[in-house]
Amino acid sequence: MAGYRAYIVGHDGHFKRSEEFEAADDASAVRRAEDFAAADPVELWEGARRIGVIASRGEVVAAK
């Protein structure tokens, strides 16, 4: 299991808050981060590695 962090991004582009969690792999982490992306985009990171940006509708819009 790896440690991931989901940064919830506000409409102004600034981080509103973050959520830390563990997941077996990137795909599992993306599915988990989608839960945080109900209203705002989420940047997903594993340590210093950016996994991607998840749009509010759950679609990964940018990766690595």
Short mmCIF file of the C-alpha atoms (twelve columns), coordinates in Angstrom:
data_MODEL
# 
_entry.id   MODEL 
# 
loop_
_atom_site.group_PDB 
_atom_site.id 
_atom_site.type_symbol 
_atom_site.label_atom_id 
_atom_site.label_alt_id 
_atom_site.label_comp_id 
_atom_site.label_asym_id 
_atom_site.label_seq_id 
_atom_site.Cartn_x 
_atom_site.Cartn_y 
_atom_site.Cartn_z 
_atom_site.pdbx_PDB_model_num 
ATOM 1  C CA . MET A 1  0.000   0.000  0.000   1 
ATOM 2  C CA . ALA A 2  1.259   3.439  -0.897  1 
ATOM 3  C CA . GLY A 3  0.418   6.760  0.715   1 
ATOM 4  C CA . TYR A 4  -1.542  9.248  -1.408  1 
ATOM 5  C CA . ARG A 5  -2.771  12.777 -0.867  1 
ATOM 6  C CA . ALA A 6  -5.776  14.375 -2.561  1 
ATOM 7  C CA . TYR A 7  -5.715  18.178 -2.699  1 
ATOM 8  C CA . ILE A 8  -9.165  19.703 -3.194  1 
ATOM 9  C CA . VAL A 9  -8.799  22.804 -5.400  1 
ATOM 10 C CA . GLY A 10 -11.150 25.773 -5.066  1 
ATOM 11 C CA . HIS A 11 -12.508 27.874 -7.917  1 
ATOM 12 C CA . ASP A 12 -9.728  30.392 -7.274  1 
ATOM 13 C CA . GLY A 13 -7.081  27.729 -7.957  1 
ATOM 14 C CA . HIS A 14 -5.901  27.504 -4.344  1 
ATOM 15 C CA . PHE A 15 -5.957  24.339 -2.272  1 
ATOM 16 C CA . LYS A 16 -8.972  24.241 0.043   1 
ATOM 17 C CA . ARG A 17 -7.948  21.162 1.995   1 
ATOM 18 C CA . SER A 18 -6.198  17.823 1.629   1 
ATOM 19 C CA . GLU A 19 -7.053  14.221 2.419   1 
ATOM 20 C CA . GLU A 20 -4.440  11.534 3.069   1 
ATOM 21 C CA . PHE A 21 -5.134  7.865  2.391   1 
ATOM 22 C CA . GLU A 22 -3.502  4.609  1.329   1 
ATOM 23 C CA . ALA A 23 -4.248  2.641  -1.819  1 
ATOM 24 C CA . ALA A 24 -2.871  -0.471 -3.506  1 
ATOM 25 C CA . ASP A 25 -2.062  1.326  -6.786  1 
ATOM 26 C CA . ASP A 26 -2.699  4.492  -8.812  1 
ATOM 27 C CA . ALA A 27 -5.971  3.219  -10.289 1 
ATOM 28 C CA . SER A 28 -7.354  2.491  -6.823  1 
ATOM 29 C CA . ALA A 29 -6.166  5.891  -5.619  1 
ATOM 30 C CA . VAL A 30 -7.932  7.645  -8.525  1 
ATOM 31 C CA . ARG A 31 -11.179 5.849  -7.678  1 
ATOM 32 C CA . ARG A 32 -10.833 6.890  -4.043  1 
ATOM 33 C CA . ALA A 33 -9.983  10.507 -4.952  1 
ATOM 34 C CA . GLU A 34 -13.111 10.717 -7.112  1 
ATOM 35 C CA . ASP A 35 -15.079 10.696 -3.844  1 
ATOM 36 C CA . PHE A 36 -13.443 14.019 -2.951  1 
ATOM 37 C CA . ALA A 37 -14.167 15.528 -6.378  1 
ATOM 38 C CA . ALA A 38 -17.927 15.931 -5.932  1 
ATOM 39 C CA . ALA A 39 -17.893 19.721 -6.281  1 
ATOM 40 C CA . ASP A 40 -14.277 20.752 -6.885  1 
ATOM 41 C CA . PRO A 41 -11.318 19.398 -8.875  1 
ATOM 42 C CA . VAL A 42 -8.767  17.278 -7.013  1 
ATOM 43 C CA . GLU A 43 -5.010  17.012 -7.551  1 
ATOM 44 C CA . LEU A 44 -3.816  13.531 -6.661  1 
ATOM 45 C CA . TRP A 45 -0.246  12.951 -5.483  1 
ATOM 46 C CA . GLU A 46 1.805   10.014 -4.267  1 
ATOM 47 C CA . GLY A 47 4.681   11.606 -2.399  1 
ATOM 48 C CA . ALA A 48 6.388   14.031 -4.813  1 
ATOM 49 C CA . ARG A 49 4.811   12.333 -7.872  1 
ATOM 50 C CA . ARG A 50 1.721   13.965 -9.325  1 
ATOM 51 C CA . ILE A 51 -0.761  11.344 -10.484 1 
ATOM 52 C CA . GLY A 52 -3.205  13.743 -12.122 1 
ATOM 53 C CA . VAL A 53 -6.111  16.138 -11.780 1 
ATOM 54 C CA . ILE A 54 -9.607  14.753 -11.371 1 
ATOM 55 C CA . ALA A 55 -12.413 17.009 -12.558 1 
ATOM 56 C CA . SER A 56 -15.470 17.452 -10.410 1 
ATOM 57 C CA . ARG A 57 -17.305 14.868 -12.501 1 
ATOM 58 C CA . GLY A 58 -14.656 12.245 -11.735 1 
ATOM 59 C CA . GLU A 59 -12.786 12.354 -15.051 1 
ATOM 60 C CA . VAL A 60 -8.970  12.431 -14.919 1 
ATOM 61 C CA . VAL A 61 -8.137  15.531 -16.972 1 
ATOM 62 C CA . ALA A 62 -4.361  15.611 -16.569 1 
ATOM 63 C CA . ALA A 63 -1.873  12.958 -15.683 1 
ATOM 64 C CA . LYS A 64 1.802   12.700 -14.797 1 
# 
